[in-house]
């Protein structure tokens, strides 16, 4: 696994049209990782619906839930599927549309300076070991690639959009992630808001 010109070598490239340029200078420097979850329809996995959604190709007639979201234009940089496979939708150099109205440590518009990583899942169903393994490997690569990141600048969508978002939810083990990023005898912190 490596990052080359904003692309993750181990990810399948599935480009989304839903992205834009990051702000110039420090305003657009990657300094935050945001963990999300998604499943389409809610609580169901596979089927290619997440990919279709992020590519504006979701058929609103295939499921009642899709009628409410098919017109939305959203994306993330990565999706980690239940089996640990990784799909990349947006180059890391670009701004994906994953966080919406958000704030991290007093700074608004987290999309400007963050990388969004979606886990295929729900707030209340355990994530798979394969997903934790892939997420840990991805985070280690991103930490090495982007100097402004640190293991303490990894947070959840719920922490940057409290009251509006709940993912990755109580089923996600922050300790499991952070223990893969720091020595075993250290005490990982909680994600910061």
N, C-alpha and C positions, 0 to 999 in steps of 0.2 A: 504494500500500500504506500503510495506516495502522492504528492500534490505537484502537478505540473501545469503552469499557466492557469491556475484557478480551477483545475479539474482533478478530481480524485481518481487515481488510476484504477482502483478496484470497483468503481461504481459504473453502472450502466447509464449511459448518457441518454436522457429523454428530455430534450429542451422544452421549456415553458416559455410562452410569449410574455408572461407576467413578471417582468423585472424592469429595472431601470438603473441609471448610473448612481453610484454613491456620491455624496457631496465631495467636493475637492478638499484636499488637505486632511488635517486631523479629524475633521468632522465625519469623514467617511472611512477612517482607519478601522479595520476589524479589531474590535476589542471586547466582544461579547458573543457567547454561544447561547442560544435559546433552544430548549428542549420542548417539543410539542408531542401531541398524539393525534392520530386521525384514523378513522375507519369508515368505510362507505360501502353500503349503508351502515349506520351506527351499530357497532358491535359485530360486524361481519368483516371477514378478511378475504383478501384475494379478489379476483374478478377484474382487476385492472381499473377499477373506478377512481382510485386516488390519482393515478396517472392521467386518466381522462379529465378529471376535475382540474388538475394543475395545468393542463394543456387547453382548457376551454372547450373540451370535446365531450363533456358529460351529457348523456341523453336524458333530458328531464322526464321522459315518458317511461324510463326503465324501472323507476321506484318512486313512490310518493314523496319521499324525503328529497329526492333529487330536484323536484320542481322548485323547491325553496332556495336551492344553492347553485343551480346550474349557471345562472347569469353572473355569479360572483367571479371576480378575477383575482385569484390568490395563487401563491406558490410557496415553496420552501427551497432551500438549497439541496437538501437531501431527504430521502425517505429510507428508513431502515425497516425492511419487511420482517414478518414474524420469524422467518428462517435465517435472518441475518444478512440477506442480500441487500445491497445498497443501490439506490437509484439517485442520480443527480439531475436536477431540473434547471438550476441556475448556477452559472460560474461564480465562484467565491468572490471574484473581483466586483461583481455586480450586486445590486440591491434587490433581494427577493421580497415578495409581499406576503410576509408570514406573521408579523407581530401586530399589525393594526395600531390602534391608539395604545401607546405604551410608554413606560417610564422606567429607567434603571438608574439608581443612585442620583436622582434629580434631573437626569437627562431625558428629554422627550424623543419620540420617533426612533425607537430601537432598530427599525429596519435599516436606518442609515449606517449603523456601525456594528451590526450583528450578523451572524450566520444562523439560519434556522434549520433545525434538524427535527424531522417528524419521525416518530416511532409509530408503526402500525399497531394500534391498540386503543384501549379505553382507559378512563380514569381508575376503574375499579377491577380490571382483570390483570393479573400478573403479566409482566413483560417476560419474554423468553431469555434464556441464557445466551442464545445466539445473538439476540438484539443487544444485550449488555456488552457482549464481547465486541461486536461491531462498533457500537457507540464508543466504547473505551478506545479502540484502535483509531477511530476517526478523531476523537478528541486529542489523542496524543499527537497525531499528525498535524492537526490544526494548531495546537500549542507550539509545536516546533516551527511551523510556517509563519505564524503571526505573533511577533514579539509583544504586542500590546495585550494579548490574552494571558490569562493565568488560570489555574484551576479554580480560583475563587471568583472568576468572571464567567461562570457557567450557571445558568439559572433556568427556571421553567417559565412557560407562558403565563401560568397562574401568578407568578411573582412580579411580572412586569405589567400585567393587566388585571390586578386583583378586582374581584367583583364582576368582571366581564368574562374572564376565562378561568378554567379549572384544570387545564392540562399541564403536565402529564399526570397529575392527580396522585391520590394516596397510594395507588398501586406501584408507583415508581419508587425505587430505592436509590436515593441520593448517595447513601453510604456505599452501596455496591459500586456505583460509578466512581465516586471519589477514591475509594480504596484501590481501584485499578489505576489511578493517576498519581497516587502518593505512596510513600513507603508504608508498609503494613503497620508499623509501630506509631504512626502519626494519627492524630484525631482529625478526621475531615470535618469541615464546617458545614453549615447549612447553606443552601443557595441564598444569595443576597438579592434584595429587592431593588 
